[in-house]
Structure formats: structure tokens, C-alpha cells
Amino acid sequence: MYNVKTMQQAKDAGQKIVMLTVYDFLSAQMAQAGGINYLLVGDSLGMVCLGYESTVSVTMADMLHHLKAVKRGTKDGFIVADMPFMSYYSSKTALSNAALLMSEGGAQAVKLEGGSIFAPTVRDLVNNGVPVMGHLGLTPQSVNVLGGYKTQATDTKSALRLMQDAITLQEAGAFALVLEMIPAELAELVSKKLRIPTIGIGAGPHCDGQVQVFGDLAGLFTAFQPLHTHRYASAFTDIKTGIEKYVSEVQNHLFPALSNYQTLNPQVLVEINDASF
């Protein structure tokens, strides 16, 4: 079984942690089959699966729906679930929603975005048995405040603030920290400073682990490729080609072929035709 302790053990041993954001039964199965045992059910599902413009529109109902599907596709993986926008604005609200994600959805931990201001919430969650992963840098739920999807903490003041936020979240009890879209040198400094693991996305090679989105990795998206991603497969092209072939074969009477359906025993067919109705 993979859990908070195995993630910490990986950092302590200098082993890179590999995490993947997945959204459904099939992607969870494929991730585990490929050797990934740390799974994030991200609120990016709003943009990837539901067609929202940002993660802000994602609800707890959305998260639970996809989380349950991922849980059904996971054998012994460690599942972290994003807490959606405004689902943790107070400790009371955070406790209630985290309880749903874990007891009903099947998550083993939750992730929330934001710095020191959320330290009391993190502490309350941890004290009530909820493992918490933090998230600093580009925090998509705050995209309207940040002014877009761009690299964060690029000047001295903001970099120092991020470093302090990281330390504060660690002391509040967070078991790991996602660092998104920050300079690689800063991510390296944070990773060396913290006892807990850092998981990078667009934060360079020096974090204790990396996380990517399933659709980016699989090549399901073709319109835009973010800087921090790498396409390890060409699923969109392969699936599109397959669909085009299917359309062609149906229209040209090539599918279904004899091997795709069953036929009646000739004698049975004779008896049916001879029957009177």
C-alpha cells in the first residue's frame, strides 16, 4: 500500500516521486498499470473533462463523482483529492467537505491551495485525521487574482513569501507540497529547506517528485501544449484515426464483418421462416 509514509520514505531515500492527475476509472487503471501509484484527482477536471473555463466552477459534487470513479480503478494507489474552490474557506467547512471526499469519495488525503493564511485550516484538518497536501506558486483557483496562468514568485519579495508559506504549511502539518510554475532555483531551495516532499509541476527538476495531467502526458490535447508538459503518447491522433476508419468501414459496408456477429443455425432459420404468425 502507498500512503503518506511511503511518500516521505521516498524523499528520505532520494527516490523521485511520480504522481499523475487522473479523472476516471480508465485513466486510473492505466496509470497504475504503467507503474504510477500516487494519483491526484484534480479540480482541473473542470477544464479537462467538463469544459469549464477554469477550476473555479468545479463543485464538490463534480469532485465526488470523478473521485469515486478513480477509486474504483485503483488497487493499492494513494489517492489525493483536490478541495474545490471555496470548499475550505473556514475550518468548519473544510472539515465537512474533507470528510465527504474521504468517507464517501474514497480519497486518502486532500489538497488545498494557498499559503500561510490557510495554516490554521491545515492544522485543524490534520488534527482531525485528514492528511493535507499543500499547493503553492500558481494556484489555479486564484487565477482571477493572479491575472492569468503565469510563472509566480519571480522577484525577491514574492519568492521569500513563498518560502515562508512553505515552512508555515509544513509546521501546520502538511505532509507534502505541490509547487506549480515557479522558477527552478526557488523550487530547489524550498525542496532542500523542507523535511516534507515537494511535488513539482512546471517547477524544474529539483523537486522531490513530479506531477503531470493524464491528458497532457497521453497526448489527448492538441490545441495547446503548456511549457511544463511532455507528450509521451499521441492518443488524440491515434483515436481520431481509428474513428475515421470506423466511419469509412461502416459507410462502405465493411463493418460489421462476419467475425463481429453471430448467425443462426440454418435449420432454425428455416423453421422460423416457415412459422406462421
C-alpha positions as CSV (number, residue, x, y, z in Angstrom):
1,M,0.0,0.0,0.0
2,Y,1.1,3.5,-0.8
3,N,0.5,6.3,1.6
4,V,1.8,9.4,3.4
5,K,4.7,7.4,5.0
6,T,5.8,5.8,1.7
7,M,5.9,9.2,0.1
8,Q,8.1,10.6,2.9
9,Q,10.3,7.5,2.8
10,A,10.9,8.1,-0.9
11,K,12.1,11.7,-0.2
12,D,14.3,10.5,2.6
13,A,15.9,7.8,0.3
14,G,16.4,10.3,-2.5
15,Q,13.9,8.4,-4.8
16,K,11.8,10.6,-7.1
17,I,8.1,10.5,-6.5
18,V,5.9,10.1,-9.6
19,M,2.4,11.4,-9.5
20,L,-0.3,11.7,-12.2
21,T,-3.6,13.6,-12.3
22,V,-6.4,11.3,-13.3
23,Y,-10.1,11.7,-13.6
24,D,-11.9,8.4,-14.2
25,F,-11.8,4.6,-13.9
26,L,-9.9,4.1,-17.1
27,S,-7.2,6.7,-16.5
28,A,-6.7,5.4,-13.0
29,Q,-6.3,1.8,-14.3
30,M,-3.8,2.9,-17.0
31,A,-1.8,5.0,-14.5
32,Q,-1.4,2.0,-12.2
33,A,-0.7,-0.4,-15.0
34,G,2.1,2.0,-16.1
35,G,3.7,2.0,-12.6
36,I,2.2,5.2,-11.1
37,N,0.9,4.7,-7.5
38,Y,0.4,8.3,-6.4
39,L,-2.8,9.7,-8.0
40,L,-4.3,13.1,-7.8
41,V,-7.9,13.7,-8.7
42,G,-7.5,17.4,-9.6
43,D,-10.1,20.1,-9.9
44,S,-8.5,20.6,-13.3
45,L,-11.2,18.1,-14.3
46,G,-13.4,21.2,-14.7
47,M,-11.4,22.2,-17.8
48,V,-10.3,18.8,-19.0
49,C,-13.5,16.8,-18.6
50,L,-16.3,19.3,-18.1
51,G,-15.4,22.1,-20.5
52,Y,-15.3,24.9,-17.8
53,E,-13.1,27.9,-18.4
54,S,-11.3,27.5,-15.1
55,T,-11.3,25.3,-12.0
56,V,-13.4,27.9,-10.2
57,S,-16.7,26.3,-11.4
58,V,-15.9,22.9,-10.1
59,T,-18.2,21.7,-7.3
60,M,-18.0,19.1,-4.5
61,A,-20.5,17.0,-6.5
62,D,-18.2,17.1,-9.5
63,M,-15.2,16.1,-7.4
64,L,-17.0,13.3,-5.7
65,H,-18.3,11.9,-9.0
66,H,-14.8,11.7,-10.5
67,L,-13.1,10.7,-7.3
68,K,-15.4,7.6,-6.9
69,A,-14.6,6.5,-10.5
70,V,-10.9,6.8,-9.8
71,K,-11.2,4.9,-6.6
72,R,-12.9,2.0,-8.5
73,G,-10.0,1.9,-10.9
74,T,-7.3,1.9,-8.2
75,K,-6.0,-1.1,-6.4
76,D,-3.3,0.0,-3.9
77,G,-2.6,3.5,-5.1
78,F,-2.6,6.6,-2.9
79,I,-5.3,9.0,-3.9
80,V,-5.2,12.7,-3.2
81,A,-8.3,14.8,-3.9
82,D,-8.4,18.5,-4.6
83,M,-10.7,20.5,-2.4
84,P,-12.6,22.7,-4.9
85,F,-13.0,26.5,-4.9
86,M,-14.5,27.9,-1.6
87,S,-14.9,24.4,-0.1
88,Y,-12.4,25.3,2.7
89,Y,-13.0,29.0,3.4
90,S,-13.3,28.1,7.1
91,S,-12.1,25.2,9.2
92,K,-15.6,24.0,9.8
93,T,-16.4,24.0,6.1
94,A,-13.1,22.3,5.3
95,L,-13.7,19.6,7.8
96,S,-17.1,18.8,6.5
97,N,-16.0,18.7,2.8
98,A,-12.8,16.8,3.5
99,A,-14.9,14.2,5.4
100,L,-17.0,13.7,2.3
101,L,-14.0,13.4,0.0
102,M,-12.5,10.7,2.2
103,S,-15.5,8.8,3.6
104,E,-17.8,8.9,0.6
105,G,-15.3,9.5,-2.2
106,G,-12.5,7.2,-1.1
107,A,-9.6,9.7,-1.0
108,Q,-6.7,9.1,1.4
109,A,-5.7,12.7,1.5
110,V,-6.9,16.2,0.3
111,K,-5.0,19.0,-1.4
112,L,-5.8,22.7,-0.9
113,E,-4.3,25.8,-2.4
114,G,-2.8,28.8,-0.6
115,G,-0.2,29.9,1.8
116,S,0.1,30.8,5.5
117,I,-3.5,32.1,5.7
118,F,-4.7,28.5,5.5
119,A,-2.3,27.2,8.1
120,P,-5.0,27.1,10.8
121,T,-7.2,25.1,8.5
122,V,-4.5,22.7,7.6
123,R,-3.8,22.2,11.3
124,D,-7.4,21.5,12.1
125,L,-7.7,19.0,9.3
126,V,-4.6,17.2,10.3
127,N,-5.6,17.1,14.0
128,N,-8.9,15.5,12.9
129,G,-7.2,12.8,10.9
130,V,-7.2,14.3,7.4
131,P,-3.8,14.2,5.7
132,V,-3.2,17.5,3.8
133,M,-1.1,18.3,0.7
134,G,-0.4,22.0,0.2
135,H,-0.1,23.8,-3.1
136,L,1.9,27.0,-3.7
137,G,3.0,29.0,-6.7
138,L,0.5,29.2,-9.5
139,T,-2.8,28.3,-7.7
140,P,-5.4,27.9,-10.4
141,Q,-8.4,28.7,-8.1
142,S,-6.9,32.1,-7.6
143,V,-6.3,32.8,-11.3
144,N,-8.6,35.8,-11.3
145,V,-6.4,37.4,-8.6
146,L,-3.1,36.3,-10.1
147,G,-4.1,37.8,-13.5
148,G,-3.6,34.6,-15.6
149,Y,-1.7,31.4,-15.8
150,K,1.9,32.6,-15.5
151,T,5.1,31.9,-13.5
152,Q,4.9,33.0,-9.9
153,A,7.5,34.1,-7.3
154,T,10.0,35.6,-9.7
155,D,11.1,38.5,-7.6
156,T,12.7,38.6,-4.2
157,K,9.7,39.6,-2.2
158,S,7.3,37.0,-3.6
159,A,10.0,34.3,-3.5
160,L,10.6,35.0,0.2
161,R,6.9,34.9,0.8
162,L,6.6,31.6,-0.9
163,M,9.4,30.2,1.1
164,Q,7.8,31.3,4.3
165,D,4.4,29.9,3.2
166,A,6.1,26.6,2.6
167,I,7.7,26.4,6.0
168,T,4.4,27.5,7.7
169,L,2.4,24.8,5.9
170,Q,4.9,22.2,6.9
171,E,4.7,23.2,10.5
172,A,0.9,23.2,10.3
173,G,1.1,19.5,9.5
174,A,1.0,19.3,5.7
175,F,2.6,16.0,4.6
176,A,3.7,17.3,1.1
177,L,3.6,20.4,-1.1
178,V,2.9,20.9,-4.7
179,L,5.0,23.7,-6.3
180,E,3.5,24.9,-9.5
181,M,5.0,27.2,-12.1
182,I,7.8,28.8,-10.0
183,P,11.5,29.2,-11.0
184,A,13.5,26.0,-10.8
185,E,16.1,27.6,-8.5
186,L,13.4,28.6,-6.0
187,A,11.8,25.1,-6.1
188,E,15.3,23.6,-5.4
189,L,15.7,25.9,-2.3
190,V,12.3,25.1,-1.0
191,S,12.8,21.3,-1.5
192,K,16.1,21.4,0.4
193,K,14.7,23.5,3.2
194,L,11.6,21.3,3.8
195,R,11.5,18.0,5.6
196,I,8.4,17.0,3.6
197,P,8.3,16.1,-0.1
198,T,7.8,18.7,-2.8
199,I,5.9,17.7,-6.0
200,G,6.7,19.9,-8.9
201,I,4.7,20.9,-12.0
202,G,6.5,23.5,-14.1
203,A,9.0,24.0,-11.3
204,G,12.1,22.3,-12.7
205,P,13.9,19.0,-12.0
206,H,14.9,19.5,-8.3
207,C,11.6,18.8,-6.6
208,D,11.3,15.5,-4.8
209,G,8.7,14.4,-7.4
210,Q,6.7,15.4,-10.4
211,V,3.0,15.5,-11.3
212,Q,1.5,15.8,-14.7
213,V,-2.0,15.7,-16.1
214,F,-3.1,12.5,-17.8
215,G,-4.4,14.2,-21.0
216,D,-1.1,16.1,-21.4
217,L,1.0,13.0,-21.0
218,A,-1.2,10.9,-23.2
219,G,-1.4,13.5,-26.0
220,L,-5.2,13.9,-25.7
221,F,-4.9,17.7,-26.2
222,T,-3.5,19.1,-29.4
223,A,-4.6,22.8,-29.5
224,F,-2.2,23.9,-26.8
225,Q,0.8,22.4,-25.1
226,P,1.9,24.1,-21.8
227,L,5.6,24.6,-21.4
228,H,5.8,22.2,-18.4
229,T,4.3,19.2,-20.2
230,H,5.7,16.5,-22.4
231,R,3.7,14.3,-24.7
232,Y,4.7,10.7,-24.1
233,A,1.9,9.3,-26.4
234,S,-0.3,10.6,-29.3
235,A,-3.7,9.4,-28.1
236,F,-5.7,12.1,-29.8
237,T,-4.2,11.3,-33.2
238,D,-4.5,7.6,-32.8
239,I,-8.1,7.7,-31.6
240,K,-9.0,10.2,-34.4
241,T,-7.5,7.9,-37.0
242,G,-9.4,5.0,-35.5
243,I,-12.7,6.8,-35.6
244,E,-12.2,7.9,-39.2
245,K,-11.5,4.3,-40.1
246,Y,-14.7,3.2,-38.3
247,V,-16.8,5.8,-40.2
248,S,-15.3,4.7,-43.5
249,E,-15.9,1.0,-42.9
250,V,-19.5,1.4,-41.8
251,Q,-20.3,3.6,-44.8
252,N,-18.5,1.2,-47.2
253,H,-20.3,-1.9,-45.7
254,L,-17.0,-3.4,-44.3
255,F,-18.1,-3.3,-40.7
256,P,-19.5,-5.3,-39.1
257,A,-17.7,-8.2,-40.6
258,L,-18.8,-11.8,-40.2
259,S,-16.5,-12.1,-37.2
260,N,-18.3,-9.3,-35.4
261,Y,-21.7,-11.0,-35.1
262,Q,-23.5,-14.4,-34.6
263,T,-25.6,-16.3,-37.1
264,L,-28.5,-18.7,-36.7
265,N,-28.2,-22.4,-37.4
266,P,-29.7,-22.8,-41.0
267,Q,-32.3,-25.2,-39.8
268,V,-33.5,-22.8,-37.2
269,L,-33.8,-20.1,-39.8
270,V,-35.9,-22.4,-42.0
271,E,-38.2,-23.2,-39.1
272,I,-38.6,-19.5,-38.3
273,N,-39.4,-18.6,-41.9
274,D,-41.9,-21.5,-42.1
275,A,-43.7,-20.5,-38.9
276,S,-47.0,-18.7,-39.2
277,F,-47.7,-15.5,-37.2
